[in-house]
Structure formats: structure tokens, C-alpha cells
Amino acid sequence: RNKFTRVLAALYAVLSAIALLIWLGFLFFALFLGGSPGPDYERSVPYLYVGIMTFGLLGAVLGLTAGIKGSGTKPPPRVLSLCAALSGAAGSIPFFLMELPAVGLFALLLSILPTLLYLLLAPKKSRD
């Protein structure tokens, strides 16, 4: 493994850590700030959507784990990287359902970008 691949894996971990903080912010807003003012009102962010959004948080945690593993002597596991991207993409679906396509697209790119960068830029022999 060369230095470039290790730097890419460290970048993968840093981007996933940033995604983790942003997903925590999304969930904080959805749970506490998107609530209802009284018992007669409906929540602006349903609990089902909040539950699906936790997949985005899970994807960020999996991406951070894969990036940390890849910063060492072994490359990040490909299955772990793909699970991170797919679960993060699933977490962005509620934003599209709440008619917030710009936020949904941002969350989708935030979830897929670290894995995509690593898989596209790392040399093939060092990824396997």
C-alpha cells in the first residue's frame, strides 16, 4: 500500500466524521425542533421519517469505521464501504418525501461521496 492510498483512506474517515456530525444535526432538528407546539397538533417530522433518517447516521458510522480501518495497513473492507454508502442513501429518502429536494440531494451526496471518492481514486490493486 502506498502513501496515496493511505491518505485517501484518511480522507474517507474525515469526510465520514463530518457526515456523522451533520447527520446528528439533522436528527436533532427532526426530533426536538421539528416537534409540535401542543397535543392537538401533528408533528412536522413524523417518527417514521426520523427512524429512516437514522440509517444516514448508521452509514456515517460505517464509513468512519471503514476509513479508520483503511488508514492502517489493510484497505477498508469493500462490503463495509458499500453498506455505508447504501444506508446513508436510504437515510436521505425522508427529505425527498418532506418536499425538501435540496436537502435530500445534499444528504445523498454527503452519504455517497466518501465511498465514491475512495473507490474511484484508489488504485484497484490496493483496494482488494
C-alpha positions as CSV (number, residue, x, y, z in Angstrom):
1,R,0.0,0.0,0.0
2,N,1.3,3.3,-1.0
3,K,1.1,6.7,0.8
4,F,-1.6,8.0,-1.6
5,T,-4.0,5.2,-0.7
6,R,-3.4,5.8,3.0
7,V,-4.2,9.5,2.5
8,L,-7.3,8.6,0.6
9,A,-8.4,6.3,3.5
10,A,-7.7,9.1,6.0
11,L,-9.8,11.5,3.8
12,Y,-12.5,8.8,3.8
13,A,-12.5,8.8,7.6
14,V,-12.5,12.6,7.9
15,L,-15.4,13.0,5.4
16,S,-17.3,10.3,7.2
17,A,-16.8,12.1,10.5
18,I,-18.1,15.3,9.1
19,A,-21.1,13.4,7.7
20,L,-21.6,11.9,11.2
21,L,-21.8,15.4,12.7
22,I,-24.2,16.7,10.0
23,W,-26.5,13.6,10.4
24,L,-26.5,14.2,14.2
25,G,-27.7,17.8,13.4
26,F,-30.4,16.5,11.1
27,L,-31.7,14.1,13.7
28,F,-31.6,16.7,16.5
29,F,-33.6,19.0,14.3
30,A,-36.1,16.3,13.4
31,L,-36.6,15.1,16.9
32,F,-36.5,18.2,19.0
33,L,-37.0,21.3,16.8
34,G,-39.5,19.7,14.4
35,G,-41.9,18.8,17.2
36,S,-45.4,20.1,17.8
37,P,-46.4,23.1,19.9
38,G,-49.2,21.2,21.7
39,P,-51.1,17.9,22.0
40,D,-53.6,18.9,19.3
41,Y,-51.0,19.4,16.6
42,E,-49.3,16.9,14.3
43,R,-45.5,16.6,14.3
44,S,-43.9,18.3,11.4
45,V,-41.4,15.4,11.1
46,P,-43.1,12.0,11.7
47,Y,-41.3,9.4,13.8
48,L,-41.2,7.1,10.8
49,Y,-39.1,9.6,8.9
50,V,-36.8,10.1,11.9
51,G,-36.4,6.3,12.1
52,I,-35.4,6.1,8.4
53,M,-33.0,9.1,8.9
54,T,-31.1,7.1,11.4
55,F,-29.9,5.0,8.5
56,G,-27.9,8.0,7.4
57,L,-26.3,8.2,10.8
58,L,-25.5,4.5,10.6
59,G,-24.0,5.0,7.2
60,A,-21.7,7.7,8.5
61,V,-20.6,5.5,11.4
62,L,-19.9,2.6,9.0
63,G,-18.0,5.0,6.7
64,L,-15.9,6.2,9.7
65,T,-15.2,2.7,10.7
66,A,-14.1,1.8,7.1
67,G,-11.9,4.9,6.8
68,I,-10.2,4.2,10.1
69,K,-9.6,0.5,9.1
70,G,-8.2,1.7,5.8
71,S,-5.8,4.2,7.4
72,G,-3.8,1.2,8.7
73,T,-2.1,-1.5,6.8
74,K,-5.2,-3.0,5.2
75,P,-7.6,-1.4,2.8
76,P,-11.2,-0.7,4.1
77,P,-13.5,-3.7,3.6
78,R,-15.4,-3.2,0.3
79,V,-18.6,-4.6,1.8
80,L,-18.4,-2.2,4.7
81,S,-17.8,0.7,2.4
82,L,-20.8,-0.2,0.2
83,C,-23.1,-0.7,3.2
84,A,-22.1,2.8,4.4
85,A,-23.0,4.4,1.1
86,L,-26.3,2.5,0.7
87,S,-27.5,3.0,4.3
88,G,-26.6,6.7,4.0
89,A,-28.5,7.0,0.7
90,A,-31.6,5.3,2.4
91,G,-31.4,7.9,5.2
92,S,-31.8,10.7,2.7
93,I,-35.2,9.5,1.4
94,P,-37.4,11.3,4.0
95,F,-36.1,14.7,2.9
96,F,-37.5,14.0,-0.6
97,L,-40.8,12.8,1.0
98,M,-41.0,16.1,3.0
99,E,-40.6,18.0,-0.2
100,L,-37.1,19.2,0.6
101,P,-35.2,18.1,-2.5
102,A,-32.2,20.3,-2.0
103,V,-31.6,18.9,1.5
104,G,-32.3,15.4,0.2
105,L,-29.7,15.8,-2.5
106,F,-27.2,17.2,-0.1
107,A,-27.8,14.3,2.3
108,L,-27.5,11.8,-0.6
109,L,-24.2,13.3,-1.8
110,L,-22.9,13.5,1.8
111,S,-23.6,9.8,2.2
112,I,-22.2,8.6,-1.1
113,L,-19.3,10.9,-1.7
114,P,-16.7,9.5,0.7
115,T,-17.2,5.9,-0.5
116,L,-17.3,7.1,-4.1
117,L,-14.1,9.1,-3.8
118,Y,-12.2,6.2,-2.3
119,L,-13.4,3.6,-4.7
120,L,-12.7,5.8,-7.8
121,L,-9.4,7.3,-6.8
122,A,-7.7,4.4,-5.0
123,P,-5.7,2.1,-7.3
124,K,-7.5,-1.2,-7.9
125,K,-4.8,-3.4,-6.5
126,S,-4.7,-1.6,-3.2
127,R,-8.4,-1.8,-2.7
128,D,-8.7,-5.6,-2.9
